[in-house]
Amino acid sequence: MQSTLFQEVSLLFRGGLSDPRLEGVSLSSFELSPDGRLVRIGYTLTPESAASGTRAVQEALERASGYVRSQLAVHLDLKRVPQLRFIYIGVAERTEPDSEDEGGAR
């Protein structure tokens, strides 16, 4: 159940949420409580998003949680959808996509 919830929440974050404050958010951990009533979702921010502060992002996540829960109920046909708690983990490490191509086989 935990992996199914994580996949659905991840899909919503990739395309179902339109709040611009959530653009730099990446989900990094997902933990369902033993009783199934709470999901703790760890997230990271891009350096650019983190520089603007985490308060606006946390508020946007809290506002989006009702929508996310309603979508989980519909897509997964759940009678009881767990509460979502978003926990800020830190700044995501910057990746350099061009560095892999340099010196690689061609």
N, C-alpha and C positions, 0 to 999 in steps of 0.2 A: 504494500500500500504506500509506503514511504517513497519508493522510487517513482511510482505512478504520479503521486502528488507533485514531486519535484519536477518531473517532466512537464506536467500541465502548467505549473507556475512559471517555469522557464519559458515555455512557449508564449505565455501571456506577456512576459517581460520583453520578449523579442519583437512582438508585433501587436499586442492588444492594448497597450497602455500608451496614451498620447501625451501625458504630462511631460513637458520639456525638462522639468527638474530631474526626471528619472533617466535621462539619456546617458549619463556616465555610470550607471549602476550595473554591477555584475553580481549575480548570485554566486556565492562561494560555498555555502554549507546549508544543510537542510536536516533538521532533527525533529522527528515526530515523538511527542511524549508517549510513555507507555500506555496511558489511557486513551490516546487518540484525540484529546481535546485541544491540544496546542501544538503548533509547528513553530519552531525557532528557525528563522531564515537569516543566515549570515550574508552580508553583502560587502562588497568593496566598491570604491569609487576611483575613477580616473584621477590623475593628479590635477587636471583642470577643474573637475567637479569638486574635488576636496578643497581646492583653494578658495572656492566660493563659500565654503562652510557646509557642515552636515545637517544643520537644523532644517533648512528648506527641504532637503532630500528626505529626511525622516518624516517631516510633515506630509510630504507627497506620498510616501509609502503608507502612512497611516490612513490617508484619504483613499488610496487605491485599494486598501485591504478588503473593504466591503465588496467592491466590484470583483476582485480576484476570488473571493469566497463564493460569490454568486455564480461566477463562471465555473468554478470547481464543482459546485453542486449540479450544474447543468451537464457539464461534460463527463463527469464521473458518476452521475446518478447517485449521489450521496444523500442520505437522510440527515446526517449530522456532519457539518463541515467544521474542521478545527479552526480555532482562532489563530491568527497569524501574528507573530511577533518578529519584527525586523531588528536585527542587531548589527551595528556597524563594526566591521572587522578592521578596516584600515584602507590604505591606498594601494590599488593594484599596481604591480610592477609593470613598468613600461616595456613593451615588446617592440623589437625593431624588425619588421617584416622584410626589409631589404637586405639585412645582414645575412640571412640564410642563403640568398641567391649568390652572394659574392663568394667566389672560390669554390662553389659547388660544381658538380658534374654538369656538363652541358651537352 
